[in-house]
Amino acid sequence: MMKRTEKKQQTRENILKAAVSLFREKGFDDTTVQEITEAADIAKGTFFNYFPTKESIMEALAEDRLHQVDDYLHTYGLNRVTFISKLRAHISFFLGEYHFNPALTRRVWQRVIEQQSLLLETWHELLEVGIKRKEIKADTDAGLWANVINSHFYYTLAVCEAETRETFLDELMLLLHTSLKEILTKRGDRAMKKMVIVGGGYGGMRILQRLLPNDLPDDIELVLVDKLPYHCFKTEYYALAAGTESDHEVRVPFPQHERLSLHFGTVDAIDRENRQIIMKGEEPVSYDILVIGLGCEDKYHGVPGAEENTYSIQSMENTRRTYEALNNLPAQSIVSIVGAGLSGVEVASELRESRSDLHIKLFDRGETILPMFPKRLSNYVQNWFEKHEVDVISNSNITKVEKSGLYNHDEFIKSDAIIWTAGIQPNKVVRDLDVEKDEKGRVVLTPHHHLPDDEHTFVVGDCASLPHAPSAQLAEGQADQIATVLKKRWNNETLPEELPKIKLKGVLGSLGKKHGFGVMGDTALTGRVARLLKSGVLWMYKHHSGV
């Protein structure tokens, strides 16, 4: 039998869940207490036993986040990051529901600042820790500057209408850093050489694993710069978008080690001349050795309206927005997926399993789906889609995208949501670099994976010009070789003129949770075996990502 305290907690959670659902659907102002009680299946009097006003629900939502932040920081090893990075990590966590409803999230935290001192206490504690760690000047009035942080947060909540949490954070951190630089100290022993890895994707993560804990020289300081405080399994974003996995299941903490510093922020540019990473809203990060692993972005091929009117699975933030859009679609809605490569196939099949009530169209530019795979495998995938009523449109040519649909060969096709998986390009920071690139915009490197004119700047992963198509497996193989090059240099060993060719074990893809396809060596795999193999690979990676 449920204990009284457990029942009370469950009732509170039911009220909050019902309220949030209504706030998102109707807006805070247009939602009544009566509607909340009906949705939660409770009496009106019961509601007021838990919440004296409708506004107090917003305070409760924020308080829950405030009480969870310490566990979040501990889980992802963020207690050792710099003051500015920790400040950003706090605000990022507080705004964790931003992608569901930006306006509501901003209003919730405005209300908290107006009514409570909890945030002030949080900022005060952060400042005190910063003073103890000598990141903030010793004579700083923590109480005064906690109010400064609070006022800047409130101002940005009031005036910023950013659609994504990352954009909001960038605007806020720029404002905060303009004020806070007055009290920040210059930390760092420049007698130490600084090796900076920009981007904590598959390549950056593998280099950390290969250098820590025992292969980093005593005079090298290792810094990882990433806009997120955790490593994400980008290959699994299709499941997050379809709603079959939560974001907690597609991420792990970065390695924790006393030789590793985490820097949490957004890279704006790379200044090669002055050897600095230009950050949004904070001081540049200097480097002696640089590894660029910033990944890729969608490529829209000049199709009018594609960037503005489609959803993406190229970043965690964008994938959350895609999930929210798909989750809110009513039954019988039409979802168009542009691009029938591996990502498009996995999104379409996963979405079919999670939403059998949707009409799904998969637009393939070629004659046959997945032509890079053996014919038997391609036919298997095509047959799966036919059996599960996913409409594969071959020989498509998307010429224009509008909010209400797209044009295939100039023929309009109504769509309630459009997902773009029709090509990638290097991150804009890399595209803006004045270095030699191949025809796809990827950086041309020496056989040792560094720039031809700078042996201390490496490029790993999707931004590097390599013989194979970009993949997590390729990024990890290249990262292994970069780590080998660095270790040989540090040990004064002679480098071979050529490194071994990176061997790829194969490719695996999923068709929902029970079926899959792939090639391992010369063997084509289909069905449950392929899906089990993919699940096993993911499990191994997830449980062996530490140092």
TORSE-426774 format. One record per residue (C-alpha): residue in one letter; x, y, z; residue number from 1. Coordinates in Angstrom, 1 decimal, always signed. Layout:
BEGIN
PT, rotor, xx, yy, zz, nuba
PT, A, X, Y, Z, NUM
...
***
This chain:
BEGIN
PT, rotor, xx, yy, zz, nuba
PT, M, +0.0, +0.0, +0.0, 1
PT, M, +1.3, +3.5, -0.9, 2
PT, K, +2.6, +5.5, +2.1, 3
PT, R, +0.9, +8.8, +2.8, 4
PT, T, +4.1, +10.8, +2.0, 5
PT, E, +4.5, +8.9, -1.3, 6
PT, K, +0.9, +9.6, -2.2, 7
PT, K, +1.3, +13.3, -1.5, 8
PT, Q, +4.4, +13.4, -3.6, 9
PT, Q, +2.7, +11.6, -6.4, 10
PT, T, -0.3, +14.0, -6.2, 11
PT, R, +2.1, +17.0, -6.4, 12
PT, E, +3.8, +15.6, -9.4, 13
PT, N, +0.5, +14.9, -11.1, 14
PT, I, -0.6, +18.5, -10.6, 15
PT, L, +2.7, +19.8, -12.0, 16
PT, K, +2.6, +17.5, -15.0, 17
PT, A, -0.9, +18.5, -15.8, 18
PT, A, -0.2, +22.2, -15.4, 19
PT, V, +2.9, +22.1, -17.5, 20
PT, S, +1.1, +20.3, -20.3, 21
PT, L, -1.7, +22.9, -20.3, 22
PT, F, +0.8, +25.8, -20.1, 23
PT, R, +2.5, +24.5, -23.2, 24
PT, E, -0.8, +23.9, -25.0, 25
PT, K, -2.8, +27.0, -24.1, 26
PT, G, -0.3, +29.4, -22.5, 27
PT, F, +0.1, +30.3, -18.9, 28
PT, D, -2.4, +33.2, -18.9, 29
PT, D, -5.2, +31.2, -20.7, 30
PT, T, -4.9, +28.2, -18.4, 31
PT, T, -7.3, +28.1, -15.4, 32
PT, V, -6.9, +26.3, -12.0, 33
PT, Q, -10.1, +24.5, -12.9, 34
PT, E, -8.6, +23.1, -16.0, 35
PT, I, -5.5, +22.0, -14.1, 36
PT, T, -7.6, +20.2, -11.5, 37
PT, E, -9.6, +18.4, -14.2, 38
PT, A, -6.5, +17.3, -16.0, 39
PT, A, -4.9, +16.0, -12.8, 40
PT, D, -8.2, +14.4, -11.7, 41
PT, I, -8.3, +16.1, -8.3, 42
PT, A, -10.6, +18.4, -6.4, 43
PT, K, -10.0, +22.2, -6.5, 44
PT, G, -9.5, +22.2, -2.7, 45
PT, T, -6.7, +19.6, -3.1, 46
PT, F, -5.0, +21.8, -5.6, 47
PT, F, -4.8, +24.7, -3.1, 48
PT, N, -3.5, +22.3, -0.4, 49
PT, Y, -0.4, +22.1, -2.6, 50
PT, F, -0.2, +25.4, -4.4, 51
PT, P, -1.8, +28.6, -3.1, 52
PT, T, -1.9, +30.2, -6.6, 53
PT, K, -1.4, +29.3, -10.2, 54
PT, E, +1.8, +31.4, -10.1, 55
PT, S, +3.2, +29.2, -7.3, 56
PT, I, +3.4, +26.3, -9.8, 57
PT, M, +6.1, +28.2, -11.7, 58
PT, E, +8.0, +28.7, -8.5, 59
PT, A, +7.8, +25.0, -7.7, 60
PT, L, +9.1, +24.0, -11.2, 61
PT, A, +12.1, +26.2, -10.8, 62
PT, E, +12.7, +25.1, -7.2, 63
PT, D, +12.8, +21.5, -8.4, 64
PT, R, +15.5, +22.5, -10.9, 65
PT, L, +17.5, +24.4, -8.2, 66
PT, H, +17.5, +21.4, -5.9, 67
PT, Q, +18.7, +19.1, -8.7, 68
PT, V, +21.6, +21.2, -9.9, 69
PT, D, +24.2, +19.8, -7.5, 70
PT, D, +23.5, +16.2, -8.6, 71
PT, Y, +23.8, +17.4, -12.2, 72
PT, L, +27.2, +19.1, -11.6, 73
PT, H, +28.5, +16.0, -9.8, 74
PT, T, +27.3, +13.6, -12.5, 75
PT, Y, +29.0, +15.4, -15.3, 76
PT, G, +32.1, +16.4, -13.4, 77
PT, L, +31.4, +20.2, -13.6, 78
PT, N, +32.6, +21.1, -10.1, 79
PT, R, +36.2, +21.5, -11.4, 80
PT, V, +35.4, +23.7, -14.4, 81
PT, T, +36.2, +27.5, -14.4, 82
PT, F, +33.9, +30.0, -12.7, 83
PT, I, +32.4, +31.2, -16.1, 84
PT, S, +31.9, +27.7, -17.3, 85
PT, K, +30.2, +26.7, -14.1, 86
PT, L, +28.0, +29.7, -14.2, 87
PT, R, +26.9, +28.8, -17.8, 88
PT, A, +26.4, +25.2, -16.7, 89
PT, H, +24.0, +26.3, -13.9, 90
PT, I, +22.0, +28.5, -16.2, 91
PT, S, +21.9, +25.9, -18.9, 92
PT, F, +20.5, +23.3, -16.5, 93
PT, F, +17.9, +25.7, -15.1, 94
PT, L, +16.7, +26.3, -18.7, 95
PT, G, +16.6, +22.6, -19.4, 96
PT, E, +12.9, +22.7, -20.6, 97
PT, Y, +13.6, +25.7, -22.9, 98
PT, H, +13.1, +23.7, -26.1, 99
PT, F, +9.6, +22.7, -25.0, 100
PT, N, +8.4, +26.3, -24.6, 101
PT, P, +10.9, +29.1, -24.6, 102
PT, A, +8.4, +31.8, -23.6, 103
PT, L, +7.1, +29.8, -20.6, 104
PT, T, +10.6, +28.9, -19.5, 105
PT, R, +11.6, +32.5, -19.5, 106
PT, R, +8.5, +33.5, -17.6, 107
PT, V, +9.1, +30.8, -14.9, 108
PT, W, +12.6, +32.1, -14.1, 109
PT, Q, +11.5, +35.8, -14.2, 110
PT, R, +8.9, +34.9, -11.6, 111
PT, V, +11.6, +33.1, -9.5, 112
PT, I, +13.9, +36.2, -9.5, 113
PT, E, +11.0, +38.5, -8.6, 114
PT, Q, +9.7, +36.4, -5.7, 115
PT, Q, +12.6, +34.5, -4.2, 116
PT, S, +16.2, +34.8, -3.1, 117
PT, L, +17.2, +31.2, -4.0, 118
PT, L, +19.0, +32.2, -7.2, 119
PT, L, +20.9, +35.0, -5.3, 120
PT, E, +22.1, +32.4, -2.9, 121
PT, T, +23.3, +30.2, -5.7, 122
PT, W, +25.2, +33.0, -7.4, 123
PT, H, +26.7, +34.0, -4.0, 124
PT, E, +28.0, +30.5, -3.4, 125
PT, L, +29.5, +30.3, -6.9, 126
PT, L, +31.3, +33.6, -6.4, 127
PT, E, +32.7, +32.5, -3.0, 128
PT, V, +34.0, +29.3, -4.5, 129
PT, G, +35.6, +31.3, -7.3, 130
PT, I, +37.3, +33.6, -4.8, 131
PT, K, +38.7, +30.6, -2.9, 132
PT, R, +40.0, +29.1, -6.2, 133
PT, K, +41.6, +32.5, -7.0, 134
PT, E, +39.5, +32.8, -10.2, 135
PT, I, +37.9, +35.9, -8.8, 136
PT, K, +39.7, +38.8, -7.1, 137
PT, A, +40.0, +38.4, -3.3, 138
PT, D, +38.4, +41.7, -2.5, 139
PT, T, +35.2, +41.0, -4.6, 140
PT, D, +31.9, +41.7, -2.8, 141
PT, A, +30.1, +38.4, -3.5, 142
PT, G, +26.8, +39.8, -2.4, 143
PT, L, +27.0, +42.7, -4.7, 144
PT, W, +28.0, +40.7, -7.7, 145
PT, A, +25.4, +38.0, -7.0, 146
PT, N, +22.9, +40.8, -7.6, 147
PT, V, +24.6, +41.8, -10.8, 148
PT, I, +24.4, +38.3, -12.1, 149
PT, N, +20.7, +38.1, -11.1, 150
PT, S, +19.9, +41.4, -12.8, 151
PT, H, +21.6, +40.4, -16.0, 152
PT, F, +19.8, +37.1, -16.0, 153
PT, Y, +16.4, +38.9, -15.4, 154
PT, Y, +17.1, +41.4, -18.1, 155
PT, T, +17.9, +38.8, -20.7, 156
PT, L, +14.8, +36.8, -19.7, 157
PT, A, +12.7, +39.9, -20.3, 158
PT, V, +14.1, +41.0, -23.6, 159
PT, C, +15.6, +38.0, -25.4, 160
PT, E, +13.2, +36.0, -27.6, 161
PT, A, +15.7, +33.4, -28.7, 162
PT, E, +14.2, +30.2, -30.1, 163
PT, T, +16.9, +27.9, -28.7, 164
PT, R, +18.6, +27.6, -25.3, 165
PT, E, +22.1, +27.9, -26.9, 166
PT, T, +21.2, +31.2, -28.5, 167
PT, F, +19.8, +32.5, -25.2, 168
PT, L, +22.9, +31.4, -23.3, 169
PT, D, +25.2, +33.1, -25.8, 170
PT, E, +23.4, +36.4, -25.5, 171
PT, L, +23.4, +36.2, -21.7, 172
PT, M, +27.0, +35.1, -21.3, 173
PT, L, +28.2, +38.0, -23.5, 174
PT, L, +26.4, +40.4, -21.3, 175
PT, L, +27.6, +38.7, -18.1, 176
PT, H, +31.2, +38.5, -19.2, 177
PT, T, +31.2, +42.2, -20.1, 178
PT, S, +30.5, +43.0, -16.5, 179
PT, L, +32.3, +40.1, -14.7, 180
PT, K, +35.7, +40.6, -16.4, 181
PT, E, +36.2, +43.4, -13.9, 182
PT, I, +36.5, +40.8, -11.1, 183
PT, L, +38.0, +37.8, -12.9, 184
PT, T, +41.7, +37.0, -12.4, 185
PT, K, +44.1, +35.6, -15.0, 186
PT, R, +44.7, +32.1, -14.0, 187
PT, G, +47.1, +29.6, -15.7, 188
PT, D, +50.7, +28.9, -15.6, 189
PT, R, +52.1, +29.9, -19.0, 190
PT, A, +55.2, +27.9, -18.3, 191
PT, M, +52.9, +24.9, -19.0, 192
PT, K, +52.1, +24.2, -22.7, 193
PT, K, +48.4, +24.2, -23.3, 194
PT, M, +46.8, +21.6, -25.5, 195
PT, V, +43.3, +22.5, -26.4, 196
PT, I, +40.7, +20.1, -27.9, 197
PT, V, +37.8, +22.0, -29.4, 198
PT, G, +34.8, +19.7, -29.6, 199
PT, G, +34.0, +16.7, -27.4, 200
PT, G, +32.6, +14.5, -30.1, 201
PT, Y, +33.8, +11.0, -31.0, 202
PT, G, +37.2, +12.2, -32.1, 203
PT, G, +37.9, +14.5, -29.2, 204
PT, M, +36.7, +12.0, -26.7, 205
PT, R, +38.9, +9.3, -28.1, 206
PT, I, +42.0, +11.5, -27.9, 207
PT, L, +41.2, +12.2, -24.2, 208
PT, Q, +41.0, +8.4, -23.7, 209
PT, R, +44.3, +7.8, -25.4, 210
PT, L, +46.2, +10.5, -23.5, 211
PT, L, +44.8, +10.1, -20.0, 212
PT, P, +45.7, +9.1, -17.4, 213
PT, N, +49.3, +8.1, -18.1, 214
PT, D, +50.5, +9.5, -21.5, 215
PT, L, +50.4, +13.2, -21.0, 216
PT, P, +53.8, +14.9, -20.3, 217
PT, D, +54.1, +16.8, -17.1, 218
PT, D, +54.5, +20.1, -18.9, 219
PT, I, +51.3, +19.8, -20.9, 220
PT, E, +48.0, +21.3, -19.7, 221
PT, L, +45.0, +19.6, -21.4, 222
PT, V, +41.8, +21.6, -22.0, 223
PT, L, +38.5, +20.4, -23.6, 224
PT, V, +36.2, +23.1, -25.0, 225
PT, D, +32.6, +22.2, -25.7, 226
PT, K, +29.3, +24.0, -25.6, 227
PT, L, +27.7, +21.0, -23.8, 228
PT, P, +29.0, +19.6, -20.4, 229
PT, Y, +28.8, +16.0, -21.6, 230
PT, H, +29.7, +13.8, -24.6, 231
PT, C, +26.7, +13.0, -26.9, 232
PT, F, +26.1, +9.9, -29.0, 233
PT, K, +25.3, +11.7, -32.2, 234
PT, T, +24.7, +8.5, -34.0, 235
PT, E, +21.6, +7.9, -31.8, 236
PT, Y, +20.0, +11.3, -32.3, 237
PT, Y, +17.4, +9.7, -34.6, 238
PT, A, +16.0, +7.9, -31.6, 239
PT, L, +15.9, +11.1, -29.5, 240
PT, A, +14.0, +12.8, -32.3, 241
PT, A, +11.5, +10.0, -32.6, 242
PT, G, +10.9, +9.9, -28.9, 243
PT, T, +12.1, +6.4, -28.3, 244
PT, E, +15.1, +7.5, -26.2, 245
PT, S, +15.5, +10.3, -23.7, 246
PT, D, +18.5, +12.7, -23.9, 247
PT, H, +19.9, +11.1, -20.7, 248
PT, E, +20.3, +7.9, -22.7, 249
PT, V, +22.3, +9.4, -25.5, 250
PT, R, +25.0, +11.1, -23.4, 251
PT, V, +27.8, +10.4, -20.9, 252
PT, P, +30.0, +12.6, -18.7, 253
PT, F, +33.4, +13.6, -20.1, 254
PT, P, +36.3, +11.9, -18.4, 255
PT, Q, +37.3, +13.4, -15.0, 256
PT, H, +41.0, +13.8, -14.3, 257
PT, E, +43.1, +16.3, -12.5, 258
PT, R, +45.1, +16.9, -15.6, 259
PT, L, +42.0, +17.8, -17.7, 260
PT, S, +40.2, +21.1, -17.5, 261
PT, L, +36.7, +21.5, -19.0, 262
PT, H, +35.7, +24.8, -20.6, 263
PT, F, +32.0, +25.1, -21.2, 264
PT, G, +31.1, +27.6, -23.9, 265
PT, T, +30.5, +28.4, -27.6, 266
PT, V, +33.4, +28.8, -30.0, 267
PT, D, +33.0, +31.8, -32.3, 268
PT, A, +36.3, +31.6, -34.3, 269
PT, I, +39.9, +30.4, -34.3, 270
PT, D, +42.6, +33.0, -34.5, 271
PT, R, +45.6, +31.1, -35.9, 272
PT, E, +47.9, +34.1, -35.9, 273
PT, N, +47.5, +34.7, -32.2, 274
PT, R, +46.9, +31.0, -31.3, 275
PT, Q, +43.6, +31.7, -29.6, 276
PT, I, +40.1, +30.2, -29.6, 277
PT, I, +37.6, +33.1, -29.8, 278
PT, M, +34.7, +32.4, -27.5, 279
PT, K, +31.2, +34.0, -27.4, 280
PT, G, +30.8, +36.0, -24.3, 281
PT, E, +34.1, +35.4, -22.6, 282
PT, E, +37.8, +35.8, -22.9, 283
PT, P, +39.7, +33.9, -25.7, 284
PT, V, +41.3, +30.5, -24.8, 285
PT, S, +45.0, +30.4, -25.8, 286
PT, Y, +46.7, +27.3, -27.1, 287
PT, D, +50.0, +25.8, -28.0, 288
PT, I, +48.7, +22.6, -29.5, 289
PT, L, +45.2, +22.5, -31.0, 290
PT, V, +42.9, +19.7, -32.1, 291
PT, I, +39.8, +20.9, -34.0, 292
PT, G, +36.9, +18.5, -33.7, 293
PT, L, +33.9, +20.7, -34.2, 294
PT, G, +31.8, +18.3, -36.2, 295
PT, C, +29.3, +19.1, -39.0, 296
PT, E, +26.1, +21.0, -39.7, 297
PT, D, +23.3, +20.5, -42.2, 298
PT, K, +24.0, +21.4, -45.8, 299
PT, Y, +21.0, +22.8, -47.6, 300
PT, H, +22.4, +22.9, -51.1, 301
PT, G, +20.9, +26.3, -51.8, 302
PT, V, +17.3, +25.1, -51.6, 303
PT, P, +15.1, +28.1, -50.9, 304
PT, G, +13.4, +27.9, -47.5, 305
PT, A, +15.2, +24.6, -46.4, 306
PT, E, +17.1, +26.1, -43.5, 307
PT, E, +14.2, +28.1, -42.2, 308
PT, N, +11.4, +25.5, -42.6, 309
PT, T, +12.9, +22.2, -41.7, 310
PT, Y, +14.0, +20.4, -38.5, 311
PT, S, +17.4, +18.9, -37.9, 312
PT, I, +19.2, +16.1, -36.0, 313
PT, Q, +22.7, +17.6, -36.2, 314
PT, S, +22.9, +18.9, -32.7, 315
PT, M, +21.4, +18.0, -29.3, 316
PT, E, +19.5, +21.3, -29.1, 317
PT, N, +18.1, +20.9, -32.6, 318
PT, T, +17.2, +17.3, -32.1, 319
PT, R, +15.2, +18.2, -28.9, 320
PT, R, +13.3, +20.8, -31.0, 321
PT, T, +12.6, +18.1, -33.6, 322
PT, Y, +11.3, +15.8, -31.0, 323
PT, E, +9.0, +18.4, -29.5, 324
PT, A, +7.6, +19.2, -33.0, 325
PT, L, +7.0, +15.6, -33.8, 326
PT, N, +5.6, +14.8, -30.4, 327
PT, N, +3.0, +17.5, -30.7, 328
PT, L, +1.7, +16.5, -34.2, 329
PT, P, -1.9, +15.3, -34.1, 330
PT, A, -2.8, +11.9, -35.6, 331
PT, Q, -2.7, +11.6, -39.4, 332
PT, S, -0.2, +14.3, -39.8, 333
PT, I, +2.3, +14.1, -42.7, 334
PT, V, +6.0, +14.0, -41.9, 335
PT, S, +8.4, +14.4, -44.8, 336
PT, I, +12.1, +13.3, -44.4, 337
PT, V, +14.4, +14.8, -47.0, 338
PT, G, +17.4, +12.5, -47.6, 339
PT, A, +17.4, +8.7, -47.5, 340
PT, G, +20.9, +8.1, -46.3, 341
PT, L, +21.7, +6.3, -43.1, 342
PT, S, +20.3, +9.1, -40.9, 343
PT, G, +17.1, +9.5, -42.9, 344
PT, V, +16.4, +5.8, -42.9, 345
PT, E, +16.9, +5.5, -39.2, 346
PT, V, +14.7, +8.5, -38.4, 347
PT, A, +11.9, +7.3, -40.7, 348
PT, S, +11.9, +3.7, -39.3, 349
PT, E, +12.2, +4.8, -35.6, 350
PT, L, +9.4, +7.4, -36.1, 351
PT, R, +7.2, +4.7, -37.7, 352
PT, E, +7.6, +2.5, -34.6, 353
PT, S, +6.9, +5.4, -32.2, 354
PT, R, +4.1, +7.0, -34.1, 355
PT, S, +2.0, +4.5, -36.2, 356
PT, D, -0.6, +7.2, -36.6, 357
PT, L, +1.6, +9.4, -38.9, 358
PT, H, +2.0, +9.5, -42.6, 359
PT, I, +5.7, +9.3, -43.3, 360
PT, K, +7.3, +10.2, -46.6, 361
PT, L, +11.0, +9.6, -47.3, 362
PT, F, +12.5, +11.5, -50.2, 363
PT, D, +15.4, +9.7, -51.9, 364
PT, R, +17.4, +11.5, -54.6, 365
PT, G, +18.6, +8.2, -56.1, 366
PT, E, +16.9, +5.4, -58.0, 367
PT, T, +17.5, +2.9, -55.2, 368
PT, I, +17.6, +3.4, -51.4, 369
PT, L, +21.0, +3.1, -49.8, 370
PT, P, +22.9, +2.4, -53.1, 371
PT, M, +26.2, +2.2, -51.3, 372
PT, F, +25.2, -1.0, -49.7, 373
PT, P, +24.8, -4.5, -51.4, 374
PT, K, +21.7, -4.9, -53.4, 375
PT, R, +20.2, -7.5, -51.1, 376
PT, L, +20.5, -5.2, -48.1, 377
PT, S, +19.1, -2.2, -50.0, 378
PT, N, +16.1, -4.4, -51.0, 379
PT, Y, +15.6, -5.5, -47.4, 380
PT, V, +15.3, -1.9, -46.3, 381
PT, Q, +13.0, -1.0, -49.1, 382
PT, N, +10.7, -4.0, -48.3, 383
PT, W, +10.7, -3.0, -44.6, 384
PT, F, +9.4, +0.5, -45.5, 385
PT, E, +6.8, -0.9, -47.8, 386
PT, K, +5.6, -3.4, -45.1, 387
PT, H, +5.4, -0.6, -42.5, 388
PT, E, +3.8, +1.9, -44.9, 389
PT, V, +6.6, +4.4, -45.2, 390
PT, D, +6.3, +6.1, -48.6, 391
PT, V, +9.7, +6.1, -50.2, 392
PT, I, +9.8, +8.6, -53.1, 393
PT, S, +12.7, +7.8, -55.4, 394
PT, N, +14.4, +10.2, -57.9, 395
PT, S, +13.2, +13.2, -55.9, 396
PT, N, +14.6, +16.7, -56.3, 397
PT, I, +13.5, +19.1, -53.6, 398
PT, T, +13.4, +22.6, -55.2, 399
PT, K, +11.8, +24.6, -52.5, 400
PT, V, +10.6, +24.3, -48.9, 401
PT, E, +7.8, +26.2, -47.2, 402
PT, K, +6.3, +26.1, -43.7, 403
PT, S, +3.3, +24.1, -45.0, 404
PT, G, +5.2, +21.7, -47.3, 405
PT, L, +7.9, +21.1, -49.9, 406
PT, Y, +8.2, +21.1, -53.7, 407
PT, N, +9.5, +17.9, -55.3, 408
PT, H, +10.3, +18.6, -59.0, 409
PT, D, +8.3, +21.8, -58.4, 410
PT, E, +5.2, +19.7, -57.4, 411
PT, F, +3.9, +20.9, -54.0, 412
PT, I, +3.5, +18.2, -51.3, 413
PT, K, +1.8, +19.2, -48.1, 414
PT, S, +3.8, +18.4, -44.9, 415
PT, D, +3.1, +19.1, -41.3, 416
PT, A, +6.8, +18.7, -40.3, 417
PT, I, +9.9, +18.4, -42.5, 418
PT, I, +13.1, +16.8, -41.3, 419
PT, W, +16.3, +17.5, -43.3, 420
PT, T, +18.9, +14.7, -43.5, 421
PT, A, +20.1, +15.5, -47.0, 422
PT, G, +23.8, +16.3, -46.5, 423
PT, I, +26.3, +17.8, -44.1, 424
PT, Q, +29.1, +20.3, -44.2, 425
PT, P, +31.9, +21.3, -41.7, 426
PT, N, +31.1, +23.5, -38.8, 427
PT, K, +31.0, +27.3, -39.7, 428
PT, V, +34.0, +28.0, -37.6, 429
PT, V, +36.0, +25.6, -39.8, 430
PT, R, +34.4, +26.9, -43.0, 431
PT, D, +35.6, +30.3, -42.0, 432
PT, L, +39.3, +29.2, -41.5, 433
PT, D, +41.7, +30.4, -44.2, 434
PT, V, +43.2, +27.0, -44.9, 435
PT, E, +43.2, +24.6, -47.9, 436
PT, K, +40.0, +22.6, -48.2, 437
PT, D, +38.7, +19.9, -50.5, 438
PT, E, +35.7, +20.2, -52.8, 439
PT, K, +33.4, +19.4, -49.8, 440
PT, G, +34.9, +22.1, -47.6, 441
PT, R, +36.8, +19.7, -45.4, 442
PT, V, +40.3, +20.7, -44.3, 443
PT, V, +43.3, +19.2, -46.3, 444
PT, L, +45.8, +17.7, -43.9, 445
PT, T, +49.3, +16.0, -44.0, 446
PT, P, +49.5, +12.2, -43.5, 447
PT, H, +50.0, +13.0, -39.8, 448
PT, H, +46.6, +14.8, -39.6, 449
PT, H, +47.9, +18.3, -39.0, 450
PT, L, +47.8, +21.5, -41.2, 451
PT, P, +50.5, +21.6, -43.8, 452
PT, D, +51.8, +24.9, -42.4, 453
PT, D, +51.3, +24.1, -38.7, 454
PT, E, +52.4, +20.8, -37.2, 455
PT, H, +50.7, +21.8, -33.9, 456
PT, T, +47.2, +22.2, -35.3, 457
PT, F, +45.3, +18.9, -36.0, 458
PT, V, +41.8, +18.4, -37.4, 459
PT, V, +39.8, +15.3, -36.4, 460
PT, G, +36.4, +13.9, -37.6, 461
PT, D, +33.8, +15.4, -39.9, 462
PT, C, +35.9, +18.5, -40.7, 463
PT, A, +38.9, +16.6, -41.9, 464
PT, S, +39.5, +15.6, -45.6, 465
PT, L, +39.9, +11.8, -45.4, 466
PT, P, +39.4, +8.9, -47.9, 467
PT, H, +36.2, +7.8, -46.3, 468
PT, A, +32.8, +9.4, -45.7, 469
PT, P, +32.6, +11.0, -42.2, 470
PT, S, +31.5, +8.7, -39.4, 471
PT, A, +32.0, +8.2, -35.7, 472
PT, Q, +34.2, +5.1, -36.4, 473
PT, L, +36.4, +7.1, -38.8, 474
PT, A, +36.8, +9.9, -36.3, 475
PT, E, +37.9, +7.5, -33.6, 476
PT, G, +40.4, +5.8, -35.9, 477
PT, Q, +41.9, +9.2, -36.9, 478
PT, A, +42.0, +10.2, -33.2, 479
PT, D, +44.0, +7.1, -32.4, 480
PT, Q, +46.5, +8.1, -34.9, 481
PT, I, +46.7, +11.7, -33.7, 482
PT, A, +47.3, +10.5, -30.2, 483
PT, T, +50.1, +8.2, -31.6, 484
PT, V, +51.7, +11.2, -33.4, 485
PT, L, +51.6, +13.3, -30.2, 486
PT, K, +53.1, +10.6, -28.0, 487
PT, K, +55.9, +9.9, -30.4, 488
PT, R, +56.8, +13.6, -30.6, 489
PT, W, +56.7, +13.9, -26.8, 490
PT, N, +59.0, +10.9, -26.6, 491
PT, N, +61.4, +12.2, -29.3, 492
PT, E, +60.6, +9.2, -31.5, 493
PT, T, +60.8, +9.4, -35.3, 494
PT, L, +57.5, +9.5, -37.1, 495
PT, P, +56.9, +7.3, -40.0, 496
PT, E, +56.3, +9.1, -43.3, 497
PT, E, +52.9, +7.4, -43.7, 498
PT, L, +50.6, +6.1, -41.0, 499
PT, P, +48.6, +2.9, -41.6, 500
PT, K, +45.3, +3.2, -43.4, 501
PT, I, +42.4, +3.6, -41.1, 502
PT, K, +40.5, +0.3, -41.1, 503
PT, L, +36.7, +0.5, -40.7, 504
PT, K, +35.0, -2.5, -39.3, 505
PT, G, +31.7, -1.9, -41.0, 506
PT, V, +28.5, +0.0, -40.9, 507
PT, L, +25.3, -0.8, -38.9, 508
PT, G, +21.9, +0.8, -39.1, 509
PT, S, +18.6, +0.3, -37.3, 510
PT, L, +15.1, -0.2, -38.6, 511
PT, G, +13.3, +0.4, -35.3, 512
PT, K, +14.1, -1.5, -32.2, 513
PT, K, +13.9, -5.0, -33.6, 514
PT, H, +15.4, -4.9, -37.1, 515
PT, G, +18.6, -3.6, -38.6, 516
PT, F, +21.0, -3.8, -41.5, 517
PT, G, +24.7, -3.4, -42.1, 518
PT, V, +27.9, -4.6, -43.5, 519
PT, M, +30.7, -6.1, -41.4, 520
PT, G, +33.8, -6.8, -43.6, 521
PT, D, +32.4, -8.5, -46.7, 522
PT, T, +29.3, -9.8, -45.0, 523
PT, A, +25.9, -8.1, -45.4, 524
PT, L, +23.6, -8.5, -42.3, 525
PT, T, +19.9, -7.9, -42.0, 526
PT, G, +17.2, -8.5, -39.4, 527
PT, R, +17.5, -9.0, -35.7, 528
PT, V, +21.2, -10.0, -35.8, 529
PT, A, +22.2, -6.6, -37.3, 530
PT, R, +20.1, -4.8, -34.7, 531
PT, L, +21.5, -6.7, -31.8, 532
PT, L, +25.0, -6.0, -33.1, 533
PT, K, +24.3, -2.3, -33.2, 534
PT, S, +22.8, -2.4, -29.7, 535
PT, G, +25.9, -4.2, -28.5, 536
PT, V, +28.3, -1.8, -30.0, 537
PT, L, +26.4, +1.1, -28.4, 538
PT, W, +26.4, -0.6, -25.0, 539
PT, M, +30.2, -1.2, -25.2, 540
PT, Y, +30.8, +2.4, -26.2, 541
PT, K, +28.6, +3.7, -23.4, 542
PT, H, +30.2, +1.7, -20.7, 543
PT, H, +33.8, +2.2, -21.8, 544
PT, S, +33.8, +5.9, -22.4, 545
PT, G, +35.7, +6.9, -19.2, 546
PT, V, +39.4, +7.2, -18.6, 547
***
